[in-house]
Amino acid sequence: MIFIFTFRSFIMVGQQANEVSFSDDLVQQLLPLEQIIELAMVNSPTLDYYDAAIRKAGYQVDVIRNAWQNNIFGFANYSTGDQRLVTGGTGIPGDITTSSIATGYRAGIQINIPLYEFTARRSRIRLHEEERNAMIHKKEELELELRLHIIQEFYKMLGYFEVVKIRSEGQEAMRVYYQVAEKEFQDGIIDIAELSQIKNSLSQAEVYFMDARYLFAGTLTAFAALVGLPVSELLNNN
């Protein structure tokens, strides 16, 4: 990504000009902090992950609640043959003998519910419910961490913005001072050594300003990435 930084008018980030006036407070040019935090929450892939995990845990609870239905079986069959009467029984004294016609259609439902379904079902449901609650609490923890991180980076960015303004004022003051010194050197008031010393001070002021402006540009771009937006969309005039 390319940063082209001009103090008086704008910063150009990624070939797109984003008006940032250094004559006004940066906080007035950005979206409100609370709105920025909400946008960061919406755009956070980590929070999206935990939303999906919470939904998954909820589905697992539903699966466990309906697992008892696995013990219900339906059956149907059809047999053909003559009209003989088929008699069946176990031969055990007192047993009821059943009779049916060989040809016909049979259907029914068979239910086999093991004792385990009654003794452990509620505990299994609670297990998955607590897993879902743990995911919810973890997401809330990450939301708080993200909020604190956004606030810290926001005010750090404001601080770097003020540093740029201070360094610019220092640079402009040194430039004016050097212009006066050049005139005094031409008039013979100061010698070349003193002029060179003032020139070095001006160069140092320019370095300080350059460092400050790139530090601010990088911080602004990193902050926009943290929120999940391009720099232009962080400005309230857009």
N, C-alpha and C positions, 0 to 999 in steps of 0.2 A: 504494500500500500504506500502511496506517495503522499507526503505532507508538504504543502507549499504554504508558508505562514507569512502573512502580512499584518503588521501590528495595527495600522490605522483602520483597516476596513474589514478583512475577512480571513478565515482559514479555509484552505481548499483541501479537502480530504477525499482521496480516491477520485480526483478529477471533478468533484462536485463542490461548488462554493457554498459555504455555510456561514452566513453573516454572524459574526461575533464582535460586538462593539466593546472596546476596552475603555470607553468613556462611561459606560454604565456598569452596574453590578451584574456579575454573571448569573446570580440567583434569579434576577429579574428576567433574564433572557431564556432560562430553561423552564421546562415543565415543572409544576409543583412537585416537591420531593415525594409526597404521598402518592401522587399519580405515577411517578417514576417507579416507586416501589411496587405498586400494583401491576405495572407493565412487566417488571422483572419477574414477578410471581407467575404471570400468565405465560411468559416466554421461557420459563426455566424447564429444561428437559429433565432435570433431576426430580422436580415436583411432578412432572407428567409421569415419570416412572412410578412414583409412589401412588399416584392416582390409579394407575393400571394395577398395581399390586393390591390396593385396597379393593378394587372391583373384583379381582381374582379371588381374594379371600372371601368376599361376599358370595361368590358363586360356589366356592367350596362348602360354605355353610349350607347353602340350598341343597347341594348334592348330598351331604350327610343327612339332612333332615328327611330327604326322600329316599334314602338308601333302603329303607324297609320294603319298598315296593319291589326290590330285586327278588324277594321271596314269594312273589305271587306269579303263578304260571297259568297260562291258559292253554287248553288243548282242544283239538277237534280231530275226528277221524271218521272215515266212511268205510263200511265193509259191505261186500256183496256175497251172495250165495243163495242157497235155497231157503225155504221158509221153515227150516228146522228150528226147534226151540233149543237154545243153548243154555245149559244149566251149569252154574259154577258155585263152588263152595270150598271151604278149607277142610272139611271132614271132621272138624273139631266138634265135639258134642255141644249142642246149644248154639252152634253157629248158624247164621241165617243164610239159606241158599238163595242165590239170585238166578233169575232166568231172563233171557233176552232172545229176540229173534236174530238170526245170523245176519240178515240183511238190514242195514240201517245206518243212521248218522248219529254220531255221539260228539258232544262238546261239554266243556266244563271248565272250572277254575280250581286250581290246587294252591293252597296257601300253606307254606312251611316257614314259620317265624321262629328262629332259634332264640334261646333264652338270652343270648348275648345282646340281642337288639333291645331288650328291656333293661339290662344291667349297665350297659356301656354307652348306649345311644346318646344320652344327655351329656356325658363327659366328652364324647367326641365332638358334639356340637359346640360345647363350651371351648374346647381346644381351638377350633377354627375361629370362633368368635374372638377369642383373645389374640390370636394371630392377626386378625383384622384390626383389632384395637391397637395392637403394637404398631402396625403400619400407619395408622392414623396419627398416633403420638409421634412417630418418627417424622412424618411429614410436617407436623406442627413445629417440631424442633428445627427442621431444615428451613422452614419458612422464617422462623425467628433469626436463625443464623444469616439467611440471605438478607433479611431486613437490616440487621446490624451492619453487614458488610456493605450494603448499598449506602447506608448513612455515612459510614467511615470514608468510603471512596468519594462520596459526594463532597464532603467538606474538605477532603484532601485536594480534590480538583479545584475547589474555590480558593484554597490557599495557594496553589500553583498559579492560578489566574492572577492573584494579587502580586505574586512575585514577578510575573512578567511585566506588570504595570510599573512596579518599582524599578526593575532593571531598565525598562525603556526610558523612564524619567532620568535615571542615572546616565544612560548612554547619551540622551539628548543634551544633558547638562555638560557632559564631557566634550561633546562635539562643539558646543558653543564656546566652551573654555578653550578648546584647541584653536578655533578660528580666531579668537582674540589673541592667543599666544602667537599665532602665525603673523598677525599684524604687528605685534610688539617686536617679534624677531626681525621683521622687515624694517622696522623703525630703529632697530639697534637697542631696544630696551632690555631684551633678554638674549642669552647666547644660545647656540645650537644644542648644548647639553640640556638646558632646561626645556627647550622645545621638544627634544627627543623624549625626555621624561614624561611630558604631558601627552605626547603621542602614544607612548606605551600605556599610559593610564586609559586613554581613549580605546586602544585595542583591547585592553582587559575588560573594559565596560561592555564592549561589543561582544566579547566572548561570553560574558555573564548573561547578556540578553539572549544570545543565541541558545545557550544551554537552557535557559528558563523557558523560552518559547517552544523548544522541542519537547521538553519535559511536560509542559502543559498539553501540547498537541497529543503526545502519546497517552497521557492520563485521560484526556477527554475521549479518545478513540477506544481505549480499554474499558472505560466506564460505559460507553455506548454498547460495546460487545457484551459486557456483563448484564446489561438490561435487556439485550437481545434486539436492539434497534440500530439503524444507521444514525450517525451523528446528527443529520439534518432533522430527524424526527424527535430528537430530544429538545429542540428549540421551540419555544411556545409560539413563535411567529409563523410556524409551519403547521 
